[in-house]
Structures are given as C-alpha cells and as structure tokens.
C-alpha cells in the first residue's frame, strides 16, 4: 500500500465521526442533541445571544472543510461564517468561500463540543 493510500484511509477514518444531519438552533436550545451527540449548551446560548441571525437560520453543527497541508479551512455558507465571527474569530471571504485559520478551528472544536466539527480533505 502506498503512502498516499494510507493517508487517504486515515483521513476517511477521522471523518467517520462527522455529524451529517444539522438542526436549527431554535430546536437545539430545547433539546441539545443530534444523532446521540450532546451539544455544548453554553455554546448554544452564546450563539443565540451574540449572533444577529434568526435562530431558525442557524444550523448546527458548523462544519469546516480543511484541505490537507493547508493552515486554514473553509466554510461554504455565509450564515455559518457569521456564527463563527460571533466568537471573535476572523473569517476571510475569498473565492466564494469563508476561510478560517486552522488553529482557530481547533480551538472552537475543543472549547465547544458538538457545535463545530472539521472534515479533512485529501
């Protein structure tokens, strides 16, 4: 097996735990669970208080896509970027995507379990 195949296999293994179904914040505030994963209730309340979007328009978890070898990842949806900005994280709009430094992504995932997740792209 080549090193490239091993790396792709490892990325697929890491990505298996990704929550695919998203729920709106309004529903999560009353029941903070998605697919058996409990979301950080403090994080949910912070988003509700600090983000100016309607609660029905905020879908969680927010998924960052991180290309292998880059020091940043991206979001595809502007509403997701606005939620991330409500945590005082710098988001750069470039080429129709919303880019965030990888260390910021890791911080969000670590500090707010279930609310943010990351997919590593080959």
Secondary structure, 3 states (H helix, E strand, C coil): CCHHHHHHHHHHHHHCCCCCCCEEHHHHHHCCEECCEECCHHHHHHHHHHCCCCHHHCEECEEEEEECCCCEEEECCHHHHHHHHCCCCCCEEECCEEEEEHHHHHHHHHHCCCCEEEEEEC
